[in-house]
Amino acid sequence: MAKCKYYWRQIKKSKELYLLFAFPLAWYIIFNYVPIYGLQIAFKRYNPTLGIAGSPWIGFHYFKQFFNSYYCFEVIWNTVKLSLYTLAIGFPVPILLALLINEIQSKKLSKTVQNITYMTNFLSVVVIVSMLNIFSDPSYGLFNKITGLFGAESVDFMAKAASFSPLYVLSNVWQFMGFNAIIYIAALAAIDPTYYEAASIDGASRFQKIIHISVPCIMTTIIIMFILRIGNLMTVGFEKVLLMQNSVNTSTSEIISTFIYKNGIQKGQFGYSTAVGLINSVINFILLISANTLSKKTTKTGLW
């Protein structure tokens, strides 16, 4: 009872902060926890007239339907391949950019580079895909102008299945590397300057300072961000993929999120699409737990 009174006094003392916290907490509960109730339609033959509770149970029927389908492993592989491609290129680039900005001696130039790379984050997905369409045009596109200098024939890159992944990943890296670098820049700014001063006295070069001071000091941040990225490995940007998708590149661009959209929204197969979405979420959950466990064992660093 005494503890409850103590906690209540603490809450009253900082009521303004708790009030500010209440709004995002309410949003999170309403839009992330309340919808969990609807997951049961993955195990039901959902009928809108009967409602979620009144629809009959069918067990794992939709899960078996998906795994027995001819497109199951193609959709999963496309998702995994695109995610791994994005992780391999998109994860280290912001770190390298942060290290580069941190090494720029001129504060004005450093801020300029940071602002230029950060500004692309505010471009909408529609604008990015429109730019890709223009650049890929076989008649006047920038990509064909560049490849033409090496004697290559003009092609429509957006209509080539093999070009989908490179265009998606590289445009993503270009758009978000400045924004993703912010947390690493903040971590680098928190490093004690005396470390660099001591290294300079010992005759260390700038590259040696990066390798032996900068990178080790932000390694905890890198590991945590990597674990979070692994936990979202199966989550690929739905809007951009859908906008880039066409009848020619579907073999490489059909991923789980677009598959769910087409079956759930366009075809009205709510139970089936929910089951596929649940499979995707379970895989992400397993990957997150595995990555955190492995990190704790090897580096002693983890999310919990």
C-alpha positions in Angstrom: 0.0 0.0 0.0 2.9 2.3 0.9 4.5 1.6 -2.5 1.3 2.5 -4.3 1.0 5.8 -2.5 4.7 6.5 -3.4 4.2 5.8 -7.1 1.0 7.8 -7.1 2.9 10.8 -5.6 5.6 10.4 -8.3 3.0 10.4 -11.0 1.3 13.5 -9.6 4.7 15.2 -9.4 5.4 14.6 -13.1 1.8 14.6 -14.4 2.6 16.7 -17.4 5.2 14.2 -18.7 2.8 11.3 -18.1 0.0 13.2 -19.9 2.3 13.7 -22.9 3.2 10.0 -22.8 -0.5 9.0 -22.6 -1.2 10.1 -26.2 1.4 7.9 -28.0 0.6 5.1 -25.6 -3.1 5.3 -26.5 -2.2 5.4 -30.2 0.0 2.4 -29.9 -2.7 0.4 -28.0 -5.5 1.4 -30.4 -3.6 0.7 -33.7 -1.2 -2.1 -32.6 -2.8 -4.1 -29.8 -6.6 -3.8 -30.4 -6.3 -5.2 -34.0 -4.7 -8.4 -32.6 -8.3 -9.4 -31.9 -8.9 -9.7 -35.6 -6.1 -12.2 -36.1 -8.5 -15.0 -35.3 -10.0 -14.7 -38.8 -6.8 -16.4 -40.0 -8.3 -19.5 -38.4 -12.0 -18.8 -39.5 -14.0 -18.7 -42.7 -14.7 -15.1 -42.2 -18.2 -13.9 -43.1 -18.9 -10.2 -42.7 -22.6 -10.8 -41.9 -21.7 -13.1 -39.0 -18.8 -11.0 -37.8 -15.4 -12.1 -36.5 -16.8 -13.9 -33.4 -19.7 -15.6 -35.3 -17.6 -16.9 -38.3 -17.0 -20.7 -38.2 -13.6 -22.0 -37.3 -11.6 -23.9 -40.0 -8.3 -24.3 -38.2 -5.1 -24.2 -40.3 -6.9 -24.4 -43.6 -5.5 -21.1 -45.0 -2.0 -21.9 -43.8 -2.0 -25.2 -45.6 -3.5 -23.5 -48.7 -0.6 -21.0 -48.8 2.2 -23.5 -48.2 0.7 -26.0 -50.8 0.3 -23.3 -53.5 2.8 -23.1 -56.4 3.6 -19.4 -55.7 4.4 -19.8 -51.9 8.1 -20.2 -52.1 8.5 -17.7 -54.9 6.8 -15.0 -52.9 8.8 -15.9 -49.7 12.1 -16.0 -51.7 11.4 -12.7 -53.4 10.8 -11.1 -50.0 13.9 -12.7 -48.4 16.1 -11.8 -51.3 15.0 -8.2 -51.5 15.4 -7.8 -47.7 18.9 -9.4 -47.6 19.9 -7.2 -50.6 18.7 -4.1 -48.8 20.4 -5.2 -45.5 23.7 -6.0 -47.2 23.9 -2.5 -48.9 21.5 -0.3 -47.0 22.8 -1.1 -43.5 26.5 -0.2 -43.8 26.1 2.8 -46.0 24.6 5.1 -43.2 27.4 4.0 -40.9 30.0 4.9 -43.5 28.2 8.2 -44.2 28.2 9.1 -40.4 31.9 8.3 -40.1 32.6 10.5 -43.2 30.6 13.4 -41.8 32.3 13.0 -38.4 35.7 13.3 -40.1 34.9 16.5 -42.0 36.9 19.3 -40.2 34.8 22.2 -41.5 31.5 22.4 -39.5 29.8 24.3 -42.3 30.7 21.6 -44.9 29.7 18.9 -42.4 26.3 20.4 -41.9 25.8 20.9 -45.6 26.6 17.3 -46.4 24.3 16.1 -43.6 21.4 18.3 -44.8 21.8 17.4 -48.5 21.8 13.6 -47.7 18.9 14.1 -45.1 16.6 16.1 -47.4 15.9 13.1 -49.7 14.1 11.5 -46.8 11.2 13.9 -47.4 10.6 12.8 -51.0 7.4 10.8 -51.3 7.5 7.2 -52.7 5.5 8.3 -55.7 8.1 10.9 -56.6 10.9 8.4 -56.2 9.2 5.8 -58.5 8.4 8.6 -61.0 12.0 9.5 -61.1 13.0 5.8 -61.7 10.5 5.6 -64.5 12.0 8.8 -66.2 15.6 7.7 -65.6 14.8 4.2 -67.1 13.1 5.5 -70.2 14.8 3.8 -73.2 14.7 7.0 -75.3 15.9 9.8 -73.0 16.5 8.1 -69.6 19.6 8.9 -67.6 20.4 5.2 -67.0 20.5 4.5 -70.8 22.5 7.6 -71.4 25.2 6.3 -69.0 25.1 2.7 -70.3 25.2 4.1 -73.8 28.6 5.6 -73.2 29.9 2.0 -72.9 28.1 0.8 -76.0 25.1 -0.9 -74.4 21.8 -0.9 -76.1 18.9 1.1 -74.7 16.4 -0.9 -72.6 13.5 -0.1 -70.3 15.0 -1.0 -66.9 11.6 -0.9 -65.2 10.4 -3.5 -67.5 13.2 -5.9 -66.8 12.6 -8.4 -64.0 16.4 -8.6 -63.2 16.6 -4.9 -62.7 13.8 -4.6 -60.1 15.9 -5.5 -57.1 18.9 -3.2 -57.9 16.6 -0.3 -58.7 14.6 -0.8 -55.5 17.6 -1.2 -53.2 19.8 1.5 -54.6 17.1 4.1 -54.7 16.2 3.2 -51.1 19.8 3.6 -50.0 20.0 7.0 -51.7 16.7 8.2 -50.2 17.2 7.1 -46.6 20.9 7.0 -45.9 21.0 10.5 -44.5 18.1 9.9 -42.2 19.4 6.5 -41.0 22.9 8.1 -40.4 21.5 10.5 -37.8 21.6 8.0 -34.9 25.2 7.1 -35.7 26.2 10.7 -36.0 24.7 11.3 -32.5 26.6 8.3 -31.1 29.8 9.6 -32.6 29.2 13.1 -31.1 29.0 11.4 -27.7 32.6 10.0 -27.9 35.0 11.6 -25.4 37.4 13.9 -27.5 40.3 12.9 -25.2 40.4 9.5 -26.9 41.3 11.2 -30.2 43.7 13.5 -28.5 45.6 10.6 -26.9 45.6 8.8 -30.2 47.1 11.8 -32.0 49.8 12.0 -29.4 50.6 8.4 -30.1 50.9 9.2 -33.8 47.7 7.5 -35.0 46.5 8.4 -38.4 42.9 9.5 -39.1 42.0 6.0 -40.5 43.5 4.4 -37.4 41.4 6.6 -35.2 38.3 5.6 -37.1 39.1 1.8 -36.8 40.3 1.8 -33.2 38.1 4.6 -31.6 35.1 5.7 -33.7 33.9 2.2 -34.7 34.4 0.4 -31.4 32.7 3.3 -29.5 29.5 3.1 -31.6 29.5 -0.7 -31.9 26.8 -1.1 -29.3 24.5 1.2 -31.4 25.4 -0.7 -34.6 24.5 -4.0 -33.0 21.2 -2.8 -31.6 20.2 -1.3 -35.0 21.2 -4.5 -36.7 19.1 -6.6 -34.4 16.1 -4.3 -35.0 16.7 -4.6 -38.8 16.8 -8.4 -38.5 13.5 -8.3 -36.7 12.0 -6.6 -39.7 13.7 -8.7 -42.3 10.5 -9.9 -43.8 8.9 -6.5 -43.8 9.6 -4.8 -47.2 8.3 -1.4 -48.2 4.9 -2.2 -49.6 4.0 1.1 -51.3 7.2 1.4 -53.3 7.2 -2.3 -54.5 3.5 -1.9 -55.6 4.2 1.2 -57.5 7.3 -0.3 -59.2 5.5 -3.5 -60.0 4.2 -4.4 -63.5 3.2 -7.4 -65.4 6.8 -8.0 -66.7 8.7 -7.9 -63.4 6.1 -9.7 -61.2 8.3 -12.8 -61.1 10.8 -10.9 -58.9 8.7 -8.1 -57.4 5.8 -10.1 -55.9 6.5 -10.1 -52.2 4.4 -11.0 -49.2 3.1 -7.5 -48.5 1.8 -7.1 -52.1 0.5 -10.6 -52.1 -1.5 -9.8 -49.0 -2.8 -6.6 -50.5 -4.0 -8.2 -53.7 -5.7 -11.1 -52.0 -7.1 -9.2 -49.0 -8.1 -5.9 -50.4 -8.6 -6.6 -54.1 -10.0 -10.1 -53.9 -11.7 -9.9 -50.5 -10.0 -13.0 -49.1 -9.6 -11.6 -45.7 -9.0 -14.8 -43.8 -6.4 -16.0 -46.3 -4.5 -12.8 -46.4 -4.5 -12.5 -42.6 -3.0 -16.0 -42.4 -0.2 -15.1 -44.7 0.4 -11.9 -42.8 0.5 -13.9 -39.5 3.1 -16.2 -41.1 5.2 -13.1 -42.0 4.9 -11.7 -38.4 5.9 -15.0 -36.8 9.0 -15.3 -39.0 10.0 -11.7 -38.0 9.4 -12.6 -34.3 11.6 -15.7 -34.5 14.3 -13.8 -36.4 14.3 -11.0 -33.7 14.5 -13.5 -30.8 17.3 -15.4 -32.5 19.3 -12.4 -33.5 19.1 -10.9 -29.9 20.0 -14.3 -28.3 23.0 -14.7 -30.6 24.1 -11.2 -30.0 23.9 -11.6 -26.2 26.0 -14.7 -26.4 28.7 -13.3 -28.7 28.9 -9.6 -27.9 27.0 -9.3 -24.6 24.9 -6.7 -26.2 21.1 -7.0 -26.9 17.7 -5.3 -26.7 16.9 -7.0 -23.4 
